[in-house]
Amino acid sequence: MPAPAEYRKYIEDLVNRYTLLRGQYLNPAPRDVGRYNETQLRREFVDPFFRALGWDVDNNEGHSEVYKDVVHEDPIPIRGTTKFIDYSFRIGGIRKYIVETKRPSSRIKDDREAALQLRRYAWSAKLPLNILTNFEEWAIYDCTKKPEQGDAAGTARIEYFTYDTLLEKWDDLVGIFAKERILQGSFDQFVTSAKGKRGTISVDKDFLDTIDEWRELLAQNLALRNGALSVEDLNIAVQRIIDRIIFLRIGEDRGIEKYETLRNLLDGDGVYPRLCELFRRADDRYNSGLFHFSAEPGWDEVPDRLTPGLTVDDRVLKTIIKQLYYPVTPYEFSAIPPAILGHVYEQFLGKVIRLTDGHKAKVEYKPEVKKAGGVFYTPDYIVDYIVRETVGRLVEGKAPEEVAAIRVLDPACGSGSFLLGAYQFLLNWHLDWYIANLVPKLAGRSESDPAVLALLPKVEAAARRGKTELRPIDFPIYRAGKRRDEKGKEAGSDWRLTTTERKRILLNNIHGVDIDQQAVEVTKLSLLLKVLEEETAETITGQTTLGTERALPSLHKNIRCGNSLIGSDVLAAGLLSPEEIARINPFDWEREFPSIVAAGGFDAVIGNPPYVRQELISAQKEYLKEHYQVYSGTADLYTYFFERALSLLNDHGQFSFIVANKWMRANYGKPLRQFLKTKRIEEIVDFGDLPVFENATTYPCIIRIAGGGPAETFAATNVESLQFEDLNAYVEKARIEVKMDSLKDEGWSLVDSDQQHVLDKIVLKGVPLSQFVNGQIFYGIKTGLNKAFVIDPETRDILISEDPQAADIIKPFLIGKDIRRYGSLSTKRFVLYLPWHFPLHEDKSILGNSKKSESEFKRQFPAVFNHFLQFKGDLLRRNPAETCIRYEWYALQRFGASYWREFSKNKILWPGISGEITAFTLDEEGYYGNDNIQMIVDDSRYLLGILNSRIAHLFLSKICDVVQGGFYRLKISYVSQIPIRPIDPSNPDDVAAHDRMVGLVERMLDLHRRLPAAATDHEKRLLEMQAEQTDREIDGLVYNLYGLTPDEIAIVEASVAKKG
């Protein structure tokens, strides 16, 4: 392979060589027709081309089968036959793009079938950018555009060129397809820039739309034709029929089922009975709970007695089946990875079928999904990270026999994303281990040689007299084929795990629970498809005799349905109705996983617990309060999963969740924070407001905890960008060490020891702001309907002209964005300030909605009353639990009941949400503010200087939430903690520092008053320079007041510079 500086010369030589032979390639003599084929082309020209792009085409680095850069002739089952993709280019075992080559004499530009085949496979596999070439011609396709039957060869083709322009195109090709550039993210950036173009739709979105349509059709027809069907049975029946059809159709494309078996149902009537017969045959064939119609010895799973007895119209099923086959369908079902199928189902499970009073089916979002704004699946890189950091740590230094004892759990498995990730990791690990340790032993030995058998895990086997004994497992790998290098020598072989071994790993290691029966079935489906993912008719025939030997395991003991948080003790009193029991769906861990619980618990507990708002779990709160240390009345559901998961973890296990980070600072998280301080936290990765979940701002963090007692420190990473090649590498570089004893119950800050030292010193030197100002910190007002209460100057003038006394209740009104650091205040908004029971608001005998107050309002302020009448309908709808109960329909929703007189006083203001961390200013004009404005009833210039200093900046940046867009949530609960250095009036140095601060802050306020009025850019620049210099002097004074050393000042300055 050439050095980087020689790349262009290398390609130039390659093009020149092709030019010399071009005539023979394009128009071979009769005797050479068989010689100049695709294989020859690949070896002589395409392989060298991609070597020049940095790819290890021949696996010279000796990577395992799973992690090779390039897979040649990658077998892909398509429409019942096995085809081979010429090149799959991969990073970390994950395909990034594919290249299909054609015979040199073929015409790429007009080859519609070749283009459509490439696009259908790549679109289904979610590979966005791919290449079709014969070296003479090159075509690059945008495979995010949905393929359609009538597409021409040029459809979705974003680049076409010929071999003689390769040098001109070289830099562009390197920028997108070179291995190094892909590692740097250029490929993904190019793909992202193409998103949203006309015609682009992802396979998961399109397939979701398709199965949503199937659900609607089936639900409506089943409800119509089966009048006694309950809503629970309706949901189950629809799900099972769809799951089974998808499984069989994927099996057809993989060659495991006879191609077009389902399509043959289109011929004739009675489609559903014949479909059920296919399902029964699948039961005999696969031994899977997906198809389970009759009792099995040793199984405690109830057979499906529901769906065989249903009536379904032929029209509905024929509509669905027609959408399963080319040319109607755009899908290559065998190419859709189980993970993508899981993403589709995760969205699918966000809806549920309801029955109306007339027994008509209606599909709608679940309440918790509607409240959350949708379903957001966990990105693959998050799943991979959590799996590597948990399961990966558990398998280190072990052999398969030891790994067989590892038990992995997701207690809220949903569609199975984490379990699929863990299973894939274990499949890869076993294959790598066998290739590294078992394959070398085969040299000169048989598979039954004792040296070989000694490396295999043991399983229980029947022995004489009814006893069991341990024996080695069946040989776990087989050779799928051999590959030769450009010289024709054997360059490696494709070792694979047998289906039996894949089943053994799944049953031994993977466990999950979900409260939703449909989610449980989807998880099973995804895992079963993963078992058969790499298998074809040819490979399975070599291992099993399908049709007589049943090919899949039943997962009914591994993937269970139930409420992970509520145990069977909820049934003890016998007071729950059958409907309540079904809704709660209690789960007994000891009963369902007896051997695992008895052995001490699970080795790994991973997942993304449901984010359900506390308002939706009110019926469960009494139970949660009695059973969970982390209980808080306003805690969201995910907090309880922490405690449940850790209670199920054994002493040497690994726990890791991705959850919202609010528990670290919110009041409801205090019991959880106290609970976690007793555990061995290993790391926290905080993503802040970064969009980890597509189209949602969820403020996620990853937390990992190991079994055992707490350590003195743990690793923490504040992720500042998602533009990384690998999350593990980013975390490794950016992590800091956090001391456990630095974590406060009031809220956790993830800071390193140097910053923590400075923060501790600041705290020791000061008193909390709330104490410094004697609790005089308050919120603004909440109108509940701004369009009624907030008026412009013109409306103000009209109301005063009609009701002169209205001038007393119309106040200048600020909103959050009006406030800037040291900024002058002005507004063209006014608020009609109407406290509860206005105008009798000082009459303490009025305790609720008062007709008397309303009459007086109408009498004293007729113009203002009439103004509010036009909004009465909206005002009544503000909060039905309070309006016209606690207060009158025209009153402010929150008016500062205990401190309303403070609004007119001099005060320090700041916005509740701000792009500036320190955004404090002085109000001497008696402004009122909305509920995004907070105030300190104190006009101290000394205090204002400290609040706007870099020390306050550092302190707030470590405790405040960051919300979408990089804004800070400056809650009173956070700001009130700022340590304020008190002044000792008997200490001349303190008095001098105080007086100097007052002078500097006065200067700052004056400079900021003058800045908006600057007449020229030059005047503005001079004022800004003076402000910057004054700011530095204030910071220097504050550093001295808190006694910081030069090294400590440097820590503050570096932190503030980083935050901006």
ChimeraX attribute file (.defattr): number of C-alpha atoms within 10 A of each C-alpha:
attribute: neighborCount
match mode: 1-to-1
recipient: residues
	/A:1	15
	/A:2	15
	/A:3	9
	/A:4	11
	/A:5	8
	/A:6	12
	/A:7	18
	/A:8	17
	/A:9	12
	/A:10	18
	/A:11	19
	/A:12	15
	/A:13	12
	/A:14	18
	/A:15	21
	/A:16	14
	/A:17	13
	/A:18	20
	/A:19	15
	/A:20	10
	/A:21	11
	/A:22	16
	/A:23	12
	/A:24	16
	/A:25	22
	/A:26	16
	/A:27	13
	/A:28	17
	/A:29	13
	/A:30	8
	/A:31	7
	/A:32	12
	/A:33	13
	/A:34	11
	/A:35	14
	/A:36	18
	/A:37	16
	/A:38	18
	/A:39	15
	/A:40	16
	/A:41	20
	/A:42	20
	/A:43	15
	/A:44	14
	/A:45	17
	/A:46	21
	/A:47	17
	/A:48	20
	/A:49	21
	/A:50	19
	/A:51	17
	/A:52	23
	/A:53	23
	/A:54	21
	/A:55	22
	/A:56	20
	/A:57	23
	/A:58	20
	/A:59	18
	/A:60	10
	/A:61	10
	/A:62	12
	/A:63	12
	/A:64	19
	/A:65	20
	/A:66	19
	/A:67	17
	/A:68	23
	/A:69	26
	/A:70	23
	/A:71	24
	/A:72	17
	/A:73	14
	/A:74	15
	/A:75	17
	/A:76	19
	/A:77	26
	/A:78	22
	/A:79	22
	/A:80	21
	/A:81	18
	/A:82	17
	/A:83	13
	/A:84	13
	/A:85	18
	/A:86	19
	/A:87	21
	/A:88	20
	/A:89	22
	/A:90	20
	/A:91	15
	/A:92	10
	/A:93	16
	/A:94	13
	/A:95	16
	/A:96	20
	/A:97	19
	/A:98	23
	/A:99	19
	/A:100	20
	/A:101	22
	/A:102	22
	/A:103	20
	/A:104	23
	/A:105	18
	/A:106	15
	/A:107	15
	/A:108	25
	/A:109	19
	/A:110	12
	/A:111	15
	/A:112	16
	/A:113	13
	/A:114	16
	/A:115	26
	/A:116	23
	/A:117	15
	/A:118	20
	/A:119	33
	/A:120	24
	/A:121	24
	/A:122	26
	/A:123	28
	/A:124	26
	/A:125	22
	/A:126	22
	/A:127	20
	/A:128	25
	/A:129	25
	/A:130	22
	/A:131	23
	/A:132	24
	/A:133	24
	/A:134	24
	/A:135	24
	/A:136	23
	/A:137	20
	/A:138	18
	/A:139	22
	/A:140	19
	/A:141	23
	/A:142	22
	/A:143	30
	/A:144	26
	/A:145	23
	/A:146	20
	/A:147	26
	/A:148	16
	/A:149	11
	/A:150	10
	/A:151	14
	/A:152	15
	/A:153	18
	/A:154	19
	/A:155	17
	/A:156	21
	/A:157	21
	/A:158	12
	/A:159	12
	/A:160	16
	/A:161	17
	/A:162	15
	/A:163	19
	/A:164	16
	/A:165	11
	/A:166	21
	/A:167	15
	/A:168	12
	/A:169	13
	/A:170	14
	/A:171	12
	/A:172	12
	/A:173	14
	/A:174	19
	/A:175	18
	/A:176	20
	/A:177	22
	/A:178	21
	/A:179	25
	/A:180	16
	/A:181	17
	/A:182	19
	/A:183	14
	/A:184	16
	/A:185	18
	/A:186	18
	/A:187	22
	/A:188	18
	/A:189	13
	/A:190	14
	/A:191	17
	/A:192	11
	/A:193	9
	/A:194	14
	/A:195	15
	/A:196	11
	/A:197	10
	/A:198	8
	/A:199	12
	/A:200	16
	/A:201	17
	/A:202	20
	/A:203	26
	/A:204	21
	/A:205	12
	/A:206	15
	/A:207	18
	/A:208	19
	/A:209	14
	/A:210	14
	/A:211	18
	/A:212	17
	/A:213	13
	/A:214	21
	/A:215	22
	/A:216	16
	/A:217	18
	/A:218	25
	/A:219	25
	/A:220	20
	/A:221	18
	/A:222	22
	/A:223	22
	/A:224	18
	/A:225	13
	/A:226	15
	/A:227	11
	/A:228	11
	/A:229	18
	/A:230	14
	/A:231	18
	/A:232	14
	/A:233	13
	/A:234	24
	/A:235	21
	/A:236	17
	/A:237	22
	/A:238	21
	/A:239	21
	/A:240	19
	/A:241	18
	/A:242	15
	/A:243	19
	/A:244	19
	/A:245	18
	/A:246	16
	/A:247	17
	/A:248	20
	/A:249	27
	/A:250	26
	/A:251	25
	/A:252	25
	/A:253	25
	/A:254	28
	/A:255	22
	/A:256	23
	/A:257	20
	/A:258	17
	/A:259	20
	/A:260	15
	/A:261	14
	/A:262	22
	/A:263	15
	/A:264	11
	/A:265	20
	/A:266	17
	/A:267	9
	/A:268	8
	/A:269	13
	/A:270	14
	/A:271	21
	/A:272	19
	/A:273	16
	/A:274	13
	/A:275	19
	/A:276	17
	/A:277	13
	/A:278	18
	/A:279	21
	/A:280	16
	/A:281	13
	/A:282	21
	/A:283	19
	/A:284	19
	/A:285	17
	/A:286	21
	/A:287	18
	/A:288	20
	/A:289	21
	/A:290	26
	/A:291	23
	/A:292	21
	/A:293	18
	/A:294	14
	/A:295	12
	/A:296	12
	/A:297	6
	/A:298	6
	/A:299	11
	/A:300	10
	/A:301	15
	/A:302	13
	/A:303	14
	/A:304	17
	/A:305	11
	/A:306	13
	/A:307	17
	/A:308	16
	/A:309	11
	/A:310	14
	/A:311	16
	/A:312	21
	/A:313	16
	/A:314	16
	/A:315	13
	/A:316	17
	/A:317	18
	/A:318	18
	/A:319	13
	/A:320	19
	/A:321	17
	/A:322	16
	/A:323	16
	/A:324	21
	/A:325	19
	/A:326	13
	/A:327	12
	/A:328	11
	/A:329	16
	/A:330	23
	/A:331	25
	/A:332	24
	/A:333	25
	/A:334	25
	/A:335	21
	/A:336	20
	/A:337	16
	/A:338	22
	/A:339	19
	/A:340	19
	/A:341	20
	/A:342	24
	/A:343	22
	/A:344	21
	/A:345	25
	/A:346	23
	/A:347	19
	/A:348	20
	/A:349	19
	/A:350	18
	/A:351	18
	/A:352	17
	/A:353	22
	/A:354	20
	/A:355	18
	/A:356	10
	/A:357	7
	/A:358	9
	/A:359	17
	/A:360	16
	/A:361	23
	/A:362	14
	/A:363	16
	/A:364	12
	/A:365	18
	/A:366	16
	/A:367	14
	/A:368	18
	/A:369	18
	/A:370	13
	/A:371	13
	/A:372	15
	/A:373	12
	/A:374	16
	/A:375	21
	/A:376	18
	/A:377	19
	/A:378	18
	/A:379	13
	/A:380	15
	/A:381	14
	/A:382	19
	/A:383	22
	/A:384	20
	/A:385	17
	/A:386	25
	/A:387	29
	/A:388	17
	/A:389	17
	/A:390	24
	/A:391	25
	/A:392	17
	/A:393	13
	/A:394	18
	/A:395	18
	/A:396	10
	/A:397	8
	/A:398	11
	/A:399	16
	/A:400	18
	/A:401	15
	/A:402	13
	/A:403	21
	/A:404	19
	/A:405	13
	/A:406	19
	/A:407	20
	/A:408	28
	/A:409	27
	/A:410	27
	/A:411	27
	/A:412	28
	/A:413	29
	/A:414	30
	/A:415	31
	/A:416	31
	/A:417	29
	/A:418	30
	/A:419	29
	/A:420	25
	/A:421	21
	/A:422	28
	/A:423	23
	/A:424	19
	/A:425	16
	/A:426	23
	/A:427	20
	/A:428	18
	/A:429	18
	/A:430	23
	/A:431	21
	/A:432	19
	/A:433	16
	/A:434	21
	/A:435	17
	/A:436	12
	/A:437	14
	/A:438	21
	/A:439	14
	/A:440	12
	/A:441	18
	/A:442	14
	/A:443	8
	/A:444	7
	/A:445	12
	/A:446	12
	/A:447	14
	/A:448	13
	/A:449	12
	/A:450	10
	/A:451	14
	/A:452	19
	/A:453	19
	/A:454	12
	/A:455	16
	/A:456	19
	/A:457	19
	/A:458	18
	/A:459	15
	/A:460	12
	/A:461	12
	/A:462	11
	/A:463	10
	/A:464	7
	/A:465	6
	/A:466	6
	/A:467	9
	/A:468	12
	/A:469	11
	/A:470	12
	/A:471	14
	/A:472	17
	/A:473	17
	/A:474	16
	/A:475	16
	/A:476	19
	/A:477	20
	/A:478	16
	/A:479	12
	/A:480	15
	/A:481	10
	/A:482	11
	/A:483	15
	/A:484	13
	/A:485	13
	/A:486	16
	/A:487	8
	/A:488	9
	/A:489	9
	/A:490	11
	/A:491	15
	/A:492	16
	/A:493	14
	/A:494	14
	/A:495	20
	/A:496	26
	/A:497	21
	/A:498	25
	/A:499	23
	/A:500	20
	/A:501	19
	/A:502	24
	/A:503	20
	/A:504	16
	/A:505	20
	/A:506	26
	/A:507	18
	/A:508	15
	/A:509	22
	/A:510	23
	/A:511	23
	/A:512	27
	/A:513	25
	/A:514	25
	/A:515	22
	/A:516	19
	/A:517	19
	/A:518	23
	/A:519	27
	/A:520	24
	/A:521	26
	/A:522	24
	/A:523	29
	/A:524	26
	/A:525	25
	/A:526	24
	/A:527	26
	/A:528	25
	/A:529	20
	/A:530	20
	/A:531	25
	/A:532	19
	/A:533	19
	/A:534	18
	/A:535	24
	/A:536	24
	/A:537	19
	/A:538	13
	/A:539	17
	/A:540	18
	/A:541	12
	/A:542	13
	/A:543	12
	/A:544	15
	/A:545	11
	/A:546	17
	/A:547	12
	/A:548	10
	/A:549	12
	/A:550	16
	/A:551	21
	/A:552	21
	/A:553	19
	/A:554	20
	/A:555	25
	/A:556	19
	/A:557	14
	/A:558	19
	/A:559	26
	/A:560	25
	/A:561	24
	/A:562	25
	/A:563	20
	/A:564	22
	/A:565	25
	/A:566	19
	/A:567	18
	/A:568	14
	/A:569	12
	/A:570	16
	/A:571	12
	/A:572	8
	/A:573	7
	/A:574	8
	/A:575	10
	/A:576	13
	/A:577	10
	/A:578	9
	/A:579	9
	/A:580	10
	/A:581	14
	/A:582	12
	/A:583	13
	/A:584	19
	/A:585	21
	/A:586	20
	/A:587	22
	/A:588	16
	/A:589	19
	/A:590	13
	/A:591	10
	/A:592	16
	/A:593	16
	/A:594	12
	/A:595	11
	/A:596	18
	/A:597	16
	/A:598	9
	/A:599	9
	/A:600	15
	/A:601	26
	/A:602	27
	/A:603	25
	/A:604	30
	/A:605	29
	/A:606	27
	/A:607	28
	/A:608	23
	/A:609	21
	/A:610	17
	/A:611	17
	/A:612	17
	/A:613	16
	/A:614	16
	/A:615	15
	/A:616	13
	/A:617	16
	/A:618	12
	/A:619	10
	/A:620	14
	/A:621	18
	/A:622	12
	/A:623	15
	/A:624	20
	/A:625	13
	/A:626	9
	/A:627	15
	/A:628	17
	/A:629	14
	/A:630	22
	/A:631	24
	/A:632	20
	/A:633	13
	/A:634	16
	/A:635	25
	/A:636	22
	/A:637	22
	/A:638	20
	/A:639	23
	/A:640	21
	/A:641	21
	/A:642	19
	/A:643	18
	/A:644	16
	/A:645	24
	/A:646	23
	/A:647	13
	/A:648	21
	/A:649	25
	/A:650	21
	/A:651	15
	/A:652	14
	/A:653	25
	/A:654	27
	/A:655	31
	/A:656	28
	/A:657	25
	/A:658	21
	/A:659	22
	/A:660	22
	/A:661	22
	/A:662	19
	/A:663	20
	/A:664	23
	/A:665	21
	/A:666	17
	/A:667	17
	/A:668	19
	/A:669	25
	/A:670	22
	/A:671	19
	/A:672	23
	/A:673	21
	/A:674	16
	/A:675	15
	/A:676	17
	/A:677	17
	/A:678	13
	/A:679	16
	/A:680	20
	/A:681	25
	/A:682	19
	/A:683	22
	/A:684	24
	/A:685	21
	/A:686	22
	/A:687	22
	/A:688	24
	/A:689	23
	/A:690	22
	/A:691	16
	/A:692	21
	/A:693	16
	/A:694	13
	/A:695	10
	/A:696	16
	/A:697	16
	/A:698	23
	/A:699	21
	/A:700	21
	/A:701	22
	/A:702	22
	/A:703	19
	/A:704	22
	/A:705	23
	/A:706	23
	/A:707	20
	/A:708	15
	/A:709	12
	/A:710	17
	/A:711	15
	/A:712	13
	/A:713	18
	/A:714	20
	/A:715	21
	/A:716	24
	/A:717	24
	/A:718	17
	/A:719	18
	/A:720	12
	/A:721	12
	/A:722	13
	/A:723	11
	/A:724	13
	/A:725	13
	/A:726	14
	/A:727	16
	/A:728	16
	/A:729	10
	/A:730	16
	/A:731	18
	/A:732	12
	/A:733	10
	/A:734	14
	/A:735	18
	/A:736	19
	/A:737	17
	/A:738	23
	/A:739	17
	/A:740	17
	/A:741	10
	/A:742	19
	/A:743	18
	/A:744	15
	/A:745	17
	/A:746	18
	/A:747	19
	/A:748	20
	/A:749	18
	/A:750	24
	/A:751	22
	/A:752	17
	/A:753	15
	/A:754	15
	/A:755	18
	/A:756	19
	/A:757	15
	/A:758	22
	/A:759	22
	/A:760	12
	/A:761	16
	/A:762	23
	/A:763	18
	/A:764	13
	/A:765	15
	/A:766	17
	/A:767	18
	/A:768	16
	/A:769	22
	/A:770	19
	/A:771	13
	/A:772	17
	/A:773	16
	/A:774	11
	/A:775	12
	/A:776	16
	/A:777	21
	/A:778	20
	/A:779	23
	/A:780	23
	/A:781	25
	/A:782	17
	/A:783	24
	/A:784	17
	/A:785	15
	/A:786	13
	/A:787	11
	/A:788	20
	/A:789	21
	/A:790	20
	/A:791	19
	/A:792	13
	/A:793	13
	/A:794	9
	/A:795	13
	/A:796	20
	/A:797	14
	/A:798	13
	/A:799	21
	/A:800	18
	/A:801	13
	/A:802	13
	/A:803	15
	/A:804	13
	/A:805	13
	/A:806	21
	/A:807	14
	/A:808	10
	/A:809	16
	/A:810	21
	/A:811	22
	/A:812	22
	/A:813	22
	/A:814	24
	/A:815	17
	/A:816	18
	/A:817	14
	/A:818	16
	/A:819	22
	/A:820	21
	/A:821	21
	/A:822	26
	/A:823	21
	/A:824	19
	/A:825	16
	/A:826	13
	/A:827	13
	/A:828	11
	/A:829	16
	/A:830	22
	/A:831	23
	/A:832	24
	/A:833	23
	/A:834	21
	/A:835	23
	/A:836	27
	/A:837	28
	/A:838	21
	/A:839	20
	/A:840	17
	/A:841	14
	/A:842	11
	/A:843	11
	/A:844	8
	/A:845	8
	/A:846	16
	/A:847	12
	/A:848	15
	/A:849	19
	/A:850	19
	/A:851	12
	/A:852	14
	/A:853	20
	/A:854	20
	/A:855	13
	/A:856	15
	/A:857	20
	/A:858	15
	/A:859	11
	/A:860	15
	/A:861	20
	/A:862	16
	/A:863	20
	/A:864	20
	/A:865	16
	/A:866	13
	/A:867	15
	/A:868	19
	/A:869	15
	/A:870	11
	/A:871	16
	/A:872	14
	/A:873	11
	/A:874	15
	/A:875	24
	/A:876	15
	/A:877	14
	/A:878	15
	/A:879	14
	/A:880	10
	/A:881	9
	/A:882	16
	/A:883	20
	/A:884	18
	/A:885	14
	/A:886	16
	/A:887	22
	/A:888	24
	/A:889	27
	/A:890	25
	/A:891	25
	/A:892	26
	/A:893	23
	/A:894	18
	/A:895	20
	/A:896	18
	/A:897	11
	/A:898	8
	/A:899	12
	/A:900	15
	/A:901	9
	/A:902	17
	/A:903	22
	/A:904	15
	/A:905	16
	/A:906	19
	/A:907	23
	/A:908	23
	/A:909	30
	/A:910	29
	/A:911	33
	/A:912	24
	/A:913	20
	/A:914	21
	/A:915	17
	/A:916	18
	/A:917	28
	/A:918	26
	/A:919	21
	/A:920	24
	/A:921	25
	/A:922	25
	/A:923	24
	/A:924	12
	/A:925	14
	/A:926	15
	/A:927	20
	/A:928	24
	/A:929	26
	/A:930	22
	/A:931	18
	/A:932	21
	/A:933	25
	/A:934	25
	/A:935	26
	/A:936	25
	/A:937	21
	/A:938	18
	/A:939	17
	/A:940	15
	/A:941	21
	/A:942	23
	/A:943	22
	/A:944	21
	/A:945	26
	/A:946	26
	/A:947	25
	/A:948	22
	/A:949	20
	/A:950	26
	/A:951	25
	/A:952	22
	/A:953	23
	/A:954	22
	/A:955	24
	/A:956	22
	/A:957	19
	/A:958	17
	/A:959	23
	/A:960	21
	/A:961	24
	/A:962	21
	/A:963	18
	/A:964	15
	/A:965	10
	/A:966	14
	/A:967	17
	/A:968	22
	/A:969	21
	/A:970	27
	/A:971	18
	/A:972	18
	/A:973	16
	/A:974	19
	/A:975	24
	/A:976	20
	/A:977	18
	/A:978	23
	/A:979	26
	/A:980	26
	/A:981	22
	/A:982	15
	/A:983	17
	/A:984	11
	/A:985	11
	/A:986	8
	/A:987	9
	/A:988	11
	/A:989	13
	/A:990	16
	/A:991	14
	/A:992	13
	/A:993	17
	/A:994	22
	/A:995	14
	/A:996	16
	/A:997	23
	/A:998	19
	/A:999	14
	/A:1000	21
	/A:1001	24
	/A:1002	16
	/A:1003	16
	/A:1004	24
	/A:1005	18
	/A:1006	15
	/A:1007	19
	/A:1008	19
	/A:1009	15
	/A:1010	15
	/A:1011	18
	/A:1012	11
	/A:1013	10
	/A:1014	14
	/A:1015	10
	/A:1016	8
	/A:1017	9
	/A:1018	10
	/A:1019	13
	/A:1020	15
	/A:1021	13
	/A:1022	13
	/A:1023	18
	/A:1024	15
	/A:1025	11
	/A:1026	14
	/A:1027	20
	/A:1028	13
	/A:1029	13
	/A:1030	17
	/A:1031	20
	/A:1032	14
	/A:1033	15
	/A:1034	25
	/A:1035	21
	/A:1036	15
	/A:1037	20
	/A:1038	21
	/A:1039	21
	/A:1040	13
	/A:1041	21
	/A:1042	19
	/A:1043	14
	/A:1044	17
	/A:1045	12
	/A:1046	10
	/A:1047	11
	/A:1048	18
	/A:1049	19
	/A:1050	12
	/A:1051	17
	/A:1052	23
	/A:1053	16
	/A:1054	13
	/A:1055	16
	/A:1056	16
	/A:1057	10
	/A:1058	7
	/A:1059	11
	/A:1060	10
